[in-house]
Amino acid sequence: MSSREPGGPLQRLPLPALYLVVAALWTVLQLVFSDRPVTPVSVVVHLLGGLVFAAILTAGVRLRRRRLGGADASIEYLRAVRSGVVPPEADTERWPAELERTARTTVRQRWIIRFGALLPFGLGVWGMTEQDARLLGALLAVLAVAAVVVGEVSSRRQLARVATLRTTLAR
């Protein structure tokens, strides 16, 4: 299994274990990369933030698993969406509704990426007008344009794979 292929150990974890792993990772990363000194209060604050973040992420995973019929069915679905091929042993009864949801989400993400890149691009152009920040501004503008291009290409590919899966399931 390649590193980019879904179905790794985190996706197969039971939800309570996934919740704890995400909360712990969030808390540790926040404490390690925080620019403030570590105090008991900051540990509690970061732990509470980790618990909230883990609850939101775990709720999303739980909903997808429930809609598709379990963790293994969810992983099969993610593999199919990434490859564009329906596995022969997959239970695809619940897939059409999830494919519609995936297509809508992908279209929404395209717009979010487009509008989300406007601020960094604008800041980059503004930075290029300043004497001390020309290089940084140019880099920021180029990264914003690259993000839009990569987002467009990947979303078009995703929509094409979803369309392929739809026609395969319609047969």
Sequence and secondary structure as in RCSB ss.txt:
>XXXX:A:sequence
MSSREPGGPLQRLPLPALYLVVAALWTVLQLVFSDRPVTPVSVVVHLLGGLVFAAILTAGVRLRRRRLGGADASI
EYLRAVRSGVVPPEADTERWPAELERTARTTVRQRWIIRFGALLPFGLGVWGMTEQDARLLGALLAVLAVAAVVV
GEVSSRRQLARVATLRTTLAR
>XXXX:A:secstr
  TTSS  HHHHS HHHHHHHHHHHHHHHHHHH SS   HHHHHHHHHHHHHHHHHHHHHHHHHHHHHTSHHHHH
HHHHHHHHS   TT   TTHHHHHHHHHHHHHHHHHHHHHHTHHHHHHHHHHHHSGGGHHHHHHHHHHHHHHHHH
HHHHHHHHHHHHHHHHHHHH 
